[in-house]
Amino acid sequence: MPLKNELMRRLKMIHPVIQAPLAGGGDTPELVAAVGEAGGLGFIGGAYLTPQQILEAARAVRTRTARPFGISLFAPQPVPDAPKDPRRALECVAPFYAELELPPPQAPALAADSFGEQLAAALDGGASVFSFTFGILPATAIEAVKARGMFLVGTATTVDEAVALEKAGVDAVVTQGAEAGGHRGSFAAEFEAAMVGTISLVPQVVDAVRIPVIASGGIMDGRGIAAALALGAQAVQMGTAFLVCDESGVPDAYKEAILRAREHETRLTRVFSGRPARGIVNRFMTEVERNAAPDAVLPFPFQNALTRPLRSAAARGGRAEFPDGAPPAGRPVHLAARARDRRSHSPAGGMITSSCVTPTVCKEKPA
Ligand SMILES: Cc1cc2nc3c(=O)[nH]c(=O)nc-3n(C[C@H](O)[C@H](O)[C@H](O)COP(=O)(O)O)c2cc1C
């Protein structure tokens, strides 16, 4: 098993571990910097941040570490027309608004598209890597990233998507297996058809592309890392496992929900954002899903805007039964708990070195 592969050399990684962008507040600058300092690669998930916030987060990482880090955005999407009649969706969330003492929900309005400004901030933030999900970047954006000398990473949930990303010019591809926590990155296949497990997806993509492959989805500890490397991946990208680290920005109630959850207690749902995402089953999910009417959930990103006030209020109150209260977590969540149980504290750096499957490399310190 190669200890230093092309990807690790290029990104100056000591361990083949990438902390996934965790849009929504998990990936604090402290977490991103700690991962880099420990010899992995940390990411700022910038999709929900304003350009100014992206720059501030990048600056905050830079003050903590001189190591490389990445910034990630959602590829720009065609925004669907505003739903003509959002009444049913509003009715579904209204009881939760009331419970959190928020004023009744209104038809959600979207902020103006700011991808261009977000990208400009990401390019100016001093990151070495830029990654994206939900599609393929426009050619002009790809050129802009390359012109900065940044390493470009796309996200695929099928072999065809990986091949399309390679053709578009990415330097590496993240394979997002069906187990992955958070949103599905699918863009060329039906979501349901693109639910390929990590152990199946990784070798098929490795065989189909020439660029380095980064495995993600359900990898929680050294055994998962070893398996991914054996399948031909050059690194892994872990999300849920980092959400429960000390430096993660999610509230304690959310961390506890992850640590308590069993492997059968996550599922794919559209109720949080309108786009399929894997999350721990909670009361919001079951109650909104019980209303099976197709117009009970608005299309992405309208549903995301509709549930955002609930997320913010629930986070403030440490309520785990609301959207993101049980955060989007990958399937083998109990493995994250078991890995954490072995340590009294869970600093990200400790997790990387204790999960690392390459003991010789683990002894090295980042330059
Ligand atoms: C809370 C959360 C937020 C995420 N945000 C992003 C993101 O902004 N961009 C991205 O490319 N992937 C994002 N992901 C997906 C991860 O990149 C990765 O595919 C996933 O976490 C892997 O599965 P795991 O959670 O089982 O490790 C997110 C995942 C979670 C759990």
The ligand as an SDF file (V2000), in Angstrom:
LIG
                    3D

 31 33  0  0  0  0  0  0  0  0999 V2000
  -22.8830   18.1740    7.8660 C   0  0  0  0  0  0  0  0  0  0  0  0
  -22.3210   17.8600    6.5210 C   0  0  0  0  0  0  0  0  0  0  0  0
  -22.0840   18.8870    5.6250 C   0  0  0  0  0  0  0  0  0  0  0  0
  -21.5180   18.6150    4.3670 C   0  0  0  0  0  0  0  0  0  0  0  0
  -21.2330   19.6610    3.5210 N   0  0  0  0  0  0  0  0  0  0  0  0
  -20.5940   19.4080    2.3550 C   0  0  0  0  0  0  0  0  0  0  0  0
  -20.1740   20.4820    1.5050 C   0  0  0  0  0  0  0  0  0  0  0  0
  -20.4080   21.6530    1.7820 O   0  0  0  0  0  0  0  0  0  0  0  0
  -19.5270   20.1780    0.3500 N   0  0  0  0  0  0  0  0  0  0  0  0
  -19.2250   18.8750   -0.0020 C   0  0  0  0  0  0  0  0  0  0  0  0
  -18.6020   18.6520   -1.0390 O   0  0  0  0  0  0  0  0  0  0  0  0
  -19.6220   17.8440    0.7870 N   0  0  0  0  0  0  0  0  0  0  0  0
  -20.2820   18.0810    1.9490 C   0  0  0  0  0  0  0  0  0  0  0  0
  -20.6520   17.0330    2.7470 N   0  0  0  0  0  0  0  0  0  0  0  0
  -20.4470   15.6480    2.2720 C   0  0  0  0  0  0  0  0  0  0  0  0
  -19.0230   15.1850    2.5140 C   0  0  0  0  0  0  0  0  0  0  0  0
  -18.1520   15.7560    1.5660 O   0  0  0  0  0  0  0  0  0  0  0  0
  -18.8600   13.6620    2.4110 C   0  0  0  0  0  0  0  0  0  0  0  0
  -19.3190   13.2060    1.1650 O   0  0  0  0  0  0  0  0  0  0  0  0
  -19.5590   12.8850    3.5030 C   0  0  0  0  0  0  0  0  0  0  0  0
  -19.4730   13.5260    4.7420 O   0  0  0  0  0  0  0  0  0  0  0  0
  -18.9320   11.5110    3.6250 C   0  0  0  0  0  0  0  0  0  0  0  0
  -19.6970   10.6680    4.4230 O   0  0  0  0  0  0  0  0  0  0  0  0
  -19.4790   10.4750    6.0140 P   0  0  0  0  0  0  0  0  0  0  0  0
  -20.2190   11.6150    6.6430 O   0  0  0  0  0  0  0  0  0  0  0  0
  -20.0920    9.1510    6.2480 O   0  0  0  0  0  0  0  0  0  0  0  0
  -18.0030   10.5460    6.2920 O   0  0  0  0  0  0  0  0  0  0  0  0
  -21.2220   17.2850    4.0110 C   0  0  0  0  0  0  0  0  0  0  0  0
  -21.4620   16.2520    4.9180 C   0  0  0  0  0  0  0  0  0  0  0  0
  -22.0050   16.5090    6.1560 C   0  0  0  0  0  0  0  0  0  0  0  0
  -22.2120   15.3650    7.1200 C   0  0  0  0  0  0  0  0  0  0  0  0
  1  2  1  0
  2  3  1  0
  2 30  2  0
  3  4  2  0
  4  5  1  0
  4 28  1  0
  5  6  2  0
  6  7  1  0
  6 13  1  0
  7  8  2  0
  7  9  1  0
  9 10  1  0
 10 11  2  0
 10 12  1  0
 12 13  2  0
 13 14  1  0
 14 15  1  0
 14 28  1  0
 15 16  1  0
 16 17  1  0
 16 18  1  0
 18 19  1  0
 18 20  1  0
 20 21  1  0
 20 22  1  0
 22 23  1  0
 23 24  1  0
 24 25  2  0
 24 26  1  0
 24 27  1  0
 28 29  2  0
 29 30  1  0
 30 31  1  0
M  END
$$$$
